C-alpha cells in the first residue's frame, strides 16, 4: 500500500492511532497500530517559577521504542482548554525496548477557576468536560471518555513550603540515626497535617505516607513536612548527618522540595 493510502486508512480507523515518522514535511508512514485507549493522569509540575498542571498521557499498549511520543497540540482560549492528540511519533533516535508512547500535555500556570476542556483524538473523537483549579486541588470531569481512561479525577496540590523524602541506612543497627534525624526534623517543622489523598509526588492513605523509593540501602524511613523557617537551618541539619564520618557510605538522605528542587 502507498503511504497516502495508509494515511487515510489510519484516519478511518476510529479510536486507532497511526504512527508517523518524525519528518513533518513528508506524508506519514504507518507502522503497526497500537491500542485505541490512552491513560491520562493529572500531574503538578513543580518549579521555583510557579507550579503548573499537566496531563500525562500514555498508550495503554506498549510501543517499539522506549522514547516514542504522542504528538499533541494544546490551545488555551480564555477559559477553554483544547487538547489534540494527533498520532504516535517514532523518533529517529529510537531507544530499543518496549514501553508506552507518552506525552506531557502541559498547561501554563492556570489561575484559580473552572475551565471547559476538550480532548480530541485525531479530530475523529471528541471528549468534553471541565477542569477545576482550586488553591488545594485539581479536578477533572468528562461527559464522555471515548478512547481514554482518566486514572485520577482529583489531585491534591503540593502545599507551599512542603518537603519530603527519605533517610536510608546500610545497616539495621543504625536505626538510632534515623530516629535522631527525624526528631530534629520534628523540632524544626511547622505544626501542619497533610490531608489524605493523592499529591502525585506522594500520597497519604489513612495518614500513612507513601511514594516510590529507589535506594540500594536495605532500611529506610519516609517523611513529609512543612517548614517555613530559615532554609539554612534545615540544610545544615541534613548536611550534619550526610557528612558525619561515623555514617560515611552507610547513609543516604534525599529531600525534595515544593519548588521541584532537591536539597
HUBEL-V677462 format. One record per residue. PHI is phi in radians with two decimals (999 if undefined). OMEGA is omega in degrees with one decimal (none if undefined). D_FIRST is the distance of its C-alpha to the first C-alpha in Angstrom with 2 decimals. Layout:
# HUBEL-V677462
phi: [PHI PHI]
omega: [OMEGA OMEGA]
d_first: [D_FIRST D_FIRST]
This chain:
# HUBEL-V677462
phi: [999 -1.28 -1.04 -1.13 -1.09 -1.05 -1.08 -1.22 -1.09 -1.06 -1.13 -1.45 -1.48 -1.01 1.14 -2.11 -1.70 -1.71 -1.61 -1.98 -1.33 -1.48 -1.75 -1.31 -1.48 -2.14 -0.98 -1.21 -1.48 -1.80 -1.90 -0.81 -1.22 -2.00 -1.07 -1.61 -2.18 -2.32 -1.68 -2.11 -2.15 -1.17 -2.56 -1.93 -1.42 -1.82 -2.73 -1.08 -1.60 2.07 -1.48 -2.46 -1.57 -2.30 -1.90 -1.52 -1.96 -2.36 -1.26 -1.27 -1.56 -1.35 -2.16 -1.40 -2.11 -1.19 -1.98 -1.16 -2.19 -1.67 -1.13 -2.59 -2.34 -2.30 -2.27 -2.01 -2.11 1.02 -1.79 -1.93 -1.97 -2.12 -2.05 -1.94 -1.81 -1.90 2.54 -1.75 -1.79 -1.69 -1.17 -1.11 -1.61 -0.98 -1.61 -1.07 2.60 -2.00 -2.85 -1.13 -1.29 -2.45 -2.59 -1.87 -1.56 -1.77 -1.56 -1.15 -1.04 -1.56 -1.07 -1.00 2.79 -1.96 -2.18 -1.21 -2.17 -2.30 -2.02 -1.92 -1.99 0.92 1.04 -1.83 -2.18 -2.20 -2.07 -2.11 3.11 -2.66 -2.11 -1.88 -1.93 -2.11 -1.06 -1.96 -2.53 -1.97 -2.33 -2.26 -2.49 -2.03 -1.28 -2.52 -2.42 -1.23 1.43 -2.35 -2.28 -1.59 -1.42 -2.53 -1.32 -2.45 -2.29 -1.24 -1.40 -1.24 -1.13 -0.99 1.17 -1.65 -2.31 -2.62 2.90 -2.67 -2.06 -2.13 -2.20 -1.41 -2.27 -1.10 -1.35 -1.71 -1.09 -1.14 -1.15 -1.03 -1.10 -1.13 -1.13 -1.16 -1.17 -1.20 -1.13 -1.05 -1.22 -1.36 -1.21 -1.27 -1.41 -2.69 -2.13 -1.39 -1.22 -1.11 2.54 -1.68 -1.78 1.38 -1.29 -2.79 -2.51 -2.04 -2.20 0.91 1.15 -1.76 -1.39 -2.57 -2.87 -1.30 -2.06 -2.09 -2.62 -1.46 -1.43 -1.38 -2.24 -2.64 -2.26 -1.66 -2.63 -2.61 -2.78 -1.82 -2.51 -1.96 -1.43 -1.19 -1.06 -1.09 -1.16 -1.21 -1.16 -1.13 -1.08 -1.08 -1.10 -1.04 -1.30 -1.10 -1.73 -1.17 -1.08 -1.21 -1.91 -0.97 1.11 -2.08 -2.49 -2.36 -2.12 -2.13 -2.27 -1.81 -2.12 -1.15 -1.81 1.33 -1.98 -2.24 -1.46]
omega: [178.2 178.3 -177.1 178.1 177.8 -178.7 -179.4 174.9 178.7 -178.2 -178.0 180.0 -177.7 179.2 179.9 177.0 170.3 178.7 179.9 172.4 -178.2 180.0 -174.1 -177.2 -178.3 177.8 -175.8 171.6 176.1 171.3 -173.5 -176.7 179.9 -174.7 -176.4 179.4 -176.0 178.7 179.8 -178.2 171.7 -178.2 176.3 174.4 -176.8 -177.5 174.2 -179.1 179.9 -178.1 -177.2 -179.9 174.1 166.0 175.6 -175.5 175.0 170.5 178.9 175.2 -179.0 178.0 -169.9 178.7 178.1 -175.6 173.8 -177.5 174.1 177.7 -176.4 174.0 178.6 178.3 177.0 -179.0 -176.3 179.5 177.7 178.6 -179.5 179.2 176.6 174.9 -163.5 178.2 -179.8 178.1 172.7 -171.9 178.1 178.3 -177.1 172.9 -172.8 179.6 -178.7 -179.2 175.1 166.4 -170.8 174.1 173.3 -177.5 -170.0 173.5 169.9 179.3 -177.0 174.0 176.2 179.4 -179.6 -173.9 171.5 -176.1 175.7 177.3 -176.9 176.5 178.3 -178.5 179.9 -175.7 -179.6 172.4 -178.0 179.0 179.8 170.9 177.7 178.9 178.8 179.6 -173.6 -174.3 162.7 177.5 177.6 176.3 -179.5 175.3 175.2 179.8 -179.5 177.3 -178.3 175.4 176.8 -175.1 176.8 -178.4 -179.4 178.9 174.3 178.0 177.6 -179.9 173.2 177.7 177.2 176.2 176.9 180.0 -178.2 169.2 -175.9 -173.5 179.2 -176.6 -179.2 -176.2 175.9 -178.2 176.7 176.1 178.0 -178.1 178.6 178.7 -178.5 176.6 177.8 175.7 -179.8 179.5 -175.6 -166.5 175.7 173.9 -173.3 176.7 178.6 172.8 172.6 178.1 -178.1 176.9 -179.2 -179.6 173.8 176.8 173.8 175.0 -175.1 177.3 176.9 -178.3 177.4 169.6 -176.1 178.9 176.3 -179.7 179.5 -177.0 -172.2 -174.7 178.9 174.9 179.7 177.4 173.0 -176.5 171.6 -180.0 -178.2 179.1 179.5 -177.4 179.6 179.6 179.3 -179.1 177.3 179.1 179.5 -178.1 -179.5 179.2 -178.7 -173.2 177.9 -175.6 -179.8 -177.4 -174.5 -179.5 179.2 -171.4 174.5 175.1 176.1 -178.7 177.6 -173.8 179.0 178.1 176.0 -179.6 179.5 179.3 none]
d_first: [0.00 3.79 6.62 8.26 6.32 6.45 9.94 11.12 10.08 12.17 14.94 15.25 15.89 19.61 21.37 18.29 17.77 14.58 15.34 15.38 16.46 20.12 19.65 20.07 19.84 16.11 13.22 12.87 10.55 10.03 12.00 13.49 15.09 18.86 21.58 22.24 25.82 27.53 31.10 33.24 36.61 39.37 40.63 43.45 43.08 46.53 47.79 51.19 49.96 49.36 47.12 43.92 41.70 38.12 35.47 34.00 30.53 28.77 25.89 27.46 24.99 24.81 22.21 21.68 23.87 27.47 27.12 23.93 24.87 24.13 23.81 26.59 28.87 32.38 34.64 38.37 40.07 43.69 43.60 39.93 37.38 33.68 31.10 27.37 25.00 21.80 19.51 19.67 20.14 19.80 22.40 22.44 25.71 24.38 27.38 26.46 27.29 26.45 27.53 26.72 25.10 27.95 29.26 32.85 33.15 36.57 38.86 41.76 45.15 45.47 48.99 50.47 49.20 46.73 43.23 40.72 37.36 33.86 30.88 27.48 24.12 21.18 23.48 22.75 25.59 29.10 32.00 35.39 38.71 41.06 42.16 45.90 47.32 50.92 53.22 52.73 49.30 45.75 44.58 41.29 40.89 37.90 38.11 34.77 32.65 29.25 26.83 29.56 32.69 35.76 37.56 40.76 41.92 44.95 45.62 49.13 49.51 51.13 54.71 56.12 58.11 56.25 56.01 54.57 53.96 55.54 58.19 57.37 59.86 59.94 62.78 63.80 67.39 66.40 65.95 69.05 67.11 64.49 67.20 69.00 65.95 65.04 68.69 68.63 65.45 67.21 70.09 67.93 65.40 65.77 66.93 63.58 61.64 57.87 56.70 54.63 50.90 47.71 48.02 44.64 46.18 48.62 49.81 53.15 53.54 57.13 58.20 56.56 54.44 51.11 48.35 46.49 48.65 47.49 50.51 51.71 55.12 55.99 57.90 57.06 58.15 56.12 57.68 56.96 59.57 60.39 62.52 63.76 66.42 66.48 63.32 65.46 67.35 64.20 62.73 66.15 66.26 62.81 63.74 67.02 65.28 62.47 64.96 67.68 68.38 69.14 65.53 63.88 60.60 61.38 60.20 57.16 57.34 54.28 54.85 52.17 53.08 52.30 51.14 48.39 50.53 52.16 55.87]
